[in-house]
């Protein structure tokens, strides 16, 4: 296989000009609304090289792979507050304040003929003890449930885009909270976390990208290389005035700080909203040192061969109000050996081995301590390949 991959690498270098003469153009129709989980895998086998910039490039990452799969889950929006604003799906994530202090939000995405936009944030009801910061077990920060629509949405993608395309956006959110800190005579004092998110995108390269698949090198995909810069600028208010500096210092935050700083190269192909490959540089604005690299593993094709036999999976009951899930694989001969249950933040909440109930059917007993909510279950086969990825609702 190594010799074969080397041959293909040389072939692409010699014949690359024959593959790609002009950059592709990606329109809204080429970026369907995500309705199923996206499976991505972090490259862990070796340090992948940085990508060259420019036109008509040949990027070959077919020898770089990993076994650290994760799932991006976009959930169809049903709340009229958001659907009336044009929102199609939401994604649960977090807004960080420091490395140890953050709160959970959902970004609300609108897919339209002109753009993919982040229209606002839904803040989950949540409360956190501040004992680790103040030494007082009664100190806390509480976020009530709230919806906030941006006056100016954040632009994720702007259509159509091709070589030399670029877009820029600035959105502003104001999130309410209540703060109790005994040392400052604060007792459920209303406050606001105001943050502006700045995003800059530019297409800085195009060409052919080859990635690893379980069955060998993928076909060379036509891609656009998007340089992404995103960060937030934070401000904090208490009782309508800027929060006092000594209090902010106690929590390790400052007025005007930069958070959620992300620099990345995203390689986009037509047919999928998710990137085909992401090189993530963290806070490195020189795009020099890769912090992590990811491959989107769904719907990859080897040279003339699908990477996986077409099959379907069935999970039931869903929603479940009990403790057992049943999973069946249809159209694929496989042995399911290991499962992982994650919450919508991607955190692992349960793992184990499924119980085989017959044929390609297995059952899984959910832990009693799992709270009601949305979850994703992934099941691997004996080759440590993810065969099943399904979302389910627990309603006990």
C-alpha positions in Angstrom: 0.0 0.0 0.0 2.8 2.4 0.8 4.3 2.0 -2.7 0.9 2.4 -4.2 0.3 5.6 -2.3 3.8 6.9 -3.3 3.0 6.1 -6.9 -0.2 8.0 -6.8 1.5 11.0 -5.1 4.1 11.1 -7.9 1.3 10.7 -10.5 -0.6 13.6 -9.0 2.5 15.8 -9.0 3.2 15.1 -12.6 -0.3 15.1 -13.9 -1.9 17.5 -11.5 -2.4 20.2 -14.1 -4.6 17.9 -16.0 -7.0 17.4 -13.1 -7.7 21.1 -12.2 -7.5 24.0 -14.6 -9.9 26.4 -12.8 -11.2 26.8 -9.3 -14.6 25.3 -8.5 -17.5 27.6 -7.5 -19.6 26.6 -4.5 -23.2 27.8 -4.4 -25.9 27.5 -1.8 -27.3 24.4 -3.6 -23.9 22.7 -3.0 -24.1 23.2 0.8 -27.2 21.2 1.9 -28.7 21.8 5.3 -27.1 19.2 7.7 -29.8 16.7 8.8 -27.6 13.9 10.0 -24.5 13.8 12.3 -21.2 14.5 10.7 -18.4 12.1 11.6 -14.9 13.5 11.7 -11.6 11.9 12.8 -8.6 13.5 14.3 -5.3 12.8 12.6 -3.1 11.1 15.2 -0.8 8.7 13.4 1.8 11.4 12.5 2.2 15.1 12.4 0.6 16.2 9.1 2.4 18.9 7.1 1.0 22.4 6.7 -0.8 23.0 3.4 0.8 25.0 0.6 -1.1 28.1 -0.6 -2.1 29.1 -4.1 -3.9 28.0 -7.2 -4.1 24.6 -8.7 -2.5 22.9 -5.7 -2.2 19.1 -5.1 -2.7 18.3 -1.4 -2.1 14.6 -0.6 -2.9 13.6 3.0 -3.7 10.0 2.2 -1.1 8.6 4.7 -2.3 10.7 7.6 -5.2 9.3 9.7 -6.3 8.6 13.3 -8.7 6.7 15.4 -10.2 9.5 17.5 -13.6 9.8 15.9 -16.1 12.5 17.0 -19.4 13.7 15.8 -20.8 17.1 14.9 -24.6 17.1 15.5 -26.7 19.8 14.0 -30.3 19.5 15.3 -33.3 20.7 13.3 -34.8 23.8 14.9 -38.5 23.6 15.9 -38.9 26.5 18.2 -41.1 29.1 16.5 -39.0 31.9 18.0 -36.1 30.8 15.8 -37.9 29.3 12.8 -39.7 32.6 12.3 -36.2 34.1 12.1 -35.3 31.7 9.3 -33.2 29.4 11.5 -32.9 25.8 10.2 -30.6 24.0 12.6 -28.7 24.6 15.9 -25.4 23.3 17.3 -24.7 23.1 21.0 -21.3 24.5 22.0 -19.9 26.8 24.7 -18.8 30.4 25.2 -15.5 30.4 27.0 -14.4 33.1 29.4 -11.3 31.4 30.7 -9.8 27.9 30.4 -11.9 26.9 33.4 -15.0 29.1 33.1 -17.6 28.9 30.4 -21.3 28.4 29.8 -23.3 26.4 27.3 -25.1 27.9 24.3 -26.6 26.9 21.0 -25.7 28.7 17.8 -28.7 29.1 15.6 -27.9 28.6 11.8 -29.8 29.9 8.8 -29.1 28.3 5.4 -30.4 30.6 2.6 -29.6 31.4 -1.0 -27.0 33.9 -0.1 -25.3 32.8 3.0 -24.9 30.4 5.9 -25.4 32.6 8.9 -25.3 32.3 12.7 -28.4 34.3 13.5 -28.2 34.3 17.3 -27.7 32.3 20.5 -29.9 30.3 22.8 -28.6 30.1 26.3 -29.4 27.0 28.3 -30.5 27.5 31.9 -27.5 26.7 34.0 -25.8 27.6 37.3 -22.2 27.2 38.4 -20.5 27.3 41.8 -17.7 29.9 42.1 -16.1 28.2 45.1 -13.0 27.5 43.1 -12.5 31.2 42.5 -13.8 32.8 45.7 -13.4 30.0 48.3 -17.1 30.5 49.3 -19.4 27.5 48.5 -22.5 29.8 48.4 -21.1 32.0 45.6 -22.5 31.3 42.2 -23.2 32.5 38.7 -26.6 31.7 37.2 -27.7 32.0 33.6 -31.4 32.0 33.0 -32.8 30.5 29.8 -32.7 33.2 27.0 -32.8 33.8 23.3 -30.7 36.5 21.6 -31.0 37.4 17.9 -28.0 39.2 16.5 -28.7 42.6 15.0 -26.0 41.6 12.4 -25.7 37.8 11.9 -22.3 36.2 11.8 -21.4 35.0 8.2 -20.2 31.4 8.1 -20.2 31.1 4.3 -21.1 33.6 1.6 -22.4 32.3 -1.7 -21.2 31.9 -4.3 -17.6 31.6 -3.4 -14.6 30.6 -5.4 -10.9 31.6 -5.8 -10.1 35.0 -4.1 -13.6 35.2 -2.5 -13.7 36.8 1.0 -16.3 37.8 3.6 -16.3 39.5 6.9 -18.8 39.9 9.8 -19.2 41.2 13.3 -22.0 40.0 15.5 -22.9 41.2 19.1 -24.5 39.2 21.9 -25.6 40.4 25.4 -26.2 37.5 27.7 -27.9 38.0 31.1 -26.7 36.4 34.3 -27.1 36.7 38.1 -24.0 36.9 40.3 -23.7 36.1 44.0 -20.3 36.9 45.6 -20.5 37.5 49.3 -17.2 39.3 49.5 -18.5 42.0 47.2 -22.0 42.2 48.7 -23.4 40.8 45.5 -26.6 38.7 45.9 -28.1 37.6 42.7 -27.0 40.9 41.2 -28.0 41.2 37.5 -25.2 41.3 35.1 -24.5 41.1 31.3 -21.8 39.4 29.4 -21.5 41.4 26.1 -19.3 39.9 23.4 -18.7 40.8 19.8 -17.6 37.9 17.5 -15.4 38.9 14.6 -15.0 36.5 11.7 -12.9 36.9 8.6 -12.8 34.3 5.8 -10.8 34.3 2.5 -10.2 31.7 -0.2 -6.5 31.5 -0.4 -6.0 28.4 -2.5 -7.8 25.8 -4.6 -7.0 22.4 -6.2 -7.2 18.7 -5.5 -7.2 17.2 -2.0 -6.7 13.5 -1.3 -7.4 12.1 2.2 -7.1 8.7 4.0 -10.0 6.2 3.9 -10.2 2.8 5.5 -10.0 1.3 2.0 -7.0 3.3 0.9 -6.4 6.7 -0.7 -9.5 8.7 -1.6 -10.2 10.1 -5.0 -8.7 13.6 -5.4 -11.5 16.0 -4.5 -11.9 19.5 -6.0 -11.7 21.8 -3.0 -11.4 25.5 -2.0 -9.0 26.4 0.8 -10.6 28.8 3.2 -8.5 30.7 5.7 -10.6 31.4 8.8 -10.0 33.9 11.6 -12.5 34.1 14.4 -12.4 35.5 17.9 -14.7 37.2 20.5 -14.1 40.4 22.5 -15.7 40.3 25.9 -17.1 43.0 28.2 -18.7 42.5 31.6 -21.4 44.6 33.4 -23.0 44.5 36.8 -26.1 46.4 37.7 -25.8 48.4 34.5 -22.2 49.5 35.1 -18.8 48.0 34.0 -17.8 45.3 36.4 -15.1 46.3 38.9 -11.6 45.3 37.9 -10.7 43.6 41.2 -13.7 41.3 40.8 -12.8 40.5 37.2 -9.2 39.8 38.3 -10.5 37.3 40.8 -12.1 35.3 38.0 -9.1 35.7 35.7 -11.0 37.8 33.1 -10.5 41.3 31.8 -12.5 43.9 30.0 -11.8 43.7 26.2 -10.2 40.3 26.4 -10.1 38.0 23.3 -11.7 34.6 23.7 -12.7 31.7 21.5 -9.7 32.6 19.3 -9.6 30.2 16.3 -7.4 30.2 13.2 -7.9 27.4 10.7 -7.7 26.3 7.1 -11.0 24.6 6.0 -11.0 22.7 2.7 -14.5 22.7 1.2 -15.9 20.4 -1.5 -19.3 20.7 -3.1 -22.1 18.5 -1.6 -21.4 18.8 2.1 -21.7 21.7 4.5 -18.9 20.3 6.7 -15.3 20.7 5.7 -13.5 17.8 4.0 -10.3 18.6 6.0 -9.5 21.1 8.7 -6.1 22.2 9.8 -6.6 24.0 13.1 -3.9 26.4 14.5 -5.6 27.5 17.7 -4.6 31.0 18.6 -1.6 31.0 16.1 -2.4 33.9 13.8 0.6 33.0 11.6 -1.0 29.7 10.6 2.4 28.1 11.2 1.9 25.3 13.8 -0.9 22.9 13.4 -2.6 22.2 16.8 -5.0 19.5 15.5 -6.1 18.2 12.1 -9.5 16.7 11.2 -10.9 14.6 8.3 -14.6 14.4 7.5 -15.0 10.6 7.1 -18.5 10.5 5.6 -19.2 9.8 1.9 -15.6 9.3 0.9 -14.8 7.5 -2.3 -11.7 5.6 -3.2 -10.6 5.5 -6.9 -13.7 4.1 -8.4 -14.8 2.3 -5.2 -17.1 3.4 -2.4 -15.2 3.3 1.0 -18.1 1.4 2.6 -20.8 -1.0 1.5 -24.1 0.8 1.4 -26.1 -0.1 4.5 -28.6 1.4 7.0 -29.0 1.4 10.7 -32.1 1.3 12.9 -32.3 2.5 16.5 -35.4 2.0 18.6 -37.3 3.0 20.6 -36.5 6.7 19.9 -37.4 8.6 21.9 -36.9 6.1 24.7 -38.5 6.4 28.1 -36.8 3.3 29.5 -33.3 2.0 29.9 -32.7 -0.1 26.8 -31.8 0.8 23.2 -31.9 -1.6 20.4 -29.8 -1.2 17.3 -29.9 -3.1 14.0 -27.6 -2.9 11.0 -29.2 -3.7 7.7 -27.3 -4.7 4.6 -23.9 -5.1 6.2 -22.2 -8.1 7.7 -20.4 -6.8 10.8 -19.8 -7.5 14.5 -20.5 -4.6 16.8 -18.1 -4.7 19.7 -18.0 -1.3 21.5 -20.3 1.7 22.0 -20.0 5.3 23.2 -22.8 7.6 24.3 -22.1 11.3 24.2 -24.1 14.4 25.1 -24.6 17.3 22.7 -21.4 18.9 23.9 -19.5 15.8 22.7 -18.7 14.6 26.2 -18.6 10.9 26.8 -21.2 9.9 29.3 -21.3 6.1 28.9 -19.2 3.4 27.2 -19.4 -0.4 27.1 -19.9 -3.5 25.0 -23.3 -4.1 23.5 -25.3 -7.2 24.1 -25.8 -9.3 20.9 -29.5 -10.2 20.6 -29.4 -12.0 17.2 -28.0 -11.4 13.7 -26.8 -7.9 13.4 -28.9 -6.6 16.3 -27.6 -5.5 19.6 -29.1 -3.9 22.8 -27.6 -1.4 25.1 -28.7 -0.7 28.7 -28.5 3.0 29.5 -27.1 4.1 32.9 -29.7 5.1 35.5 -27.9 8.4 36.1 -28.3 9.7 32.6 -30.6 12.7 32.7 -33.3 13.4 30.1 -32.0 15.1 27.0 -30.5 14.5 23.5 -27.6 12.1 23.0 -25.5 10.6 20.2 -24.5 6.9 20.3 -21.7 5.5 18.2 -21.0 1.8 17.8 -17.7 0.4 16.5 -17.0 -3.0 14.9 -14.2 -5.4 15.6 -11.8 -3.3 13.3 -12.4 -0.2 15.5 -14.4 1.4 12.7 -17.5 3.4 13.6 -20.5 1.6 12.0 -23.4 3.2 13.7 -23.9 6.9 14.5 -27.4 7.8 15.7 -29.1 10.5 17.7 -31.6 9.6 20.4 -33.8 11.4 23.0 -34.1 10.1 26.5 -37.4 11.0 28.1 -37.8 9.1 31.4 
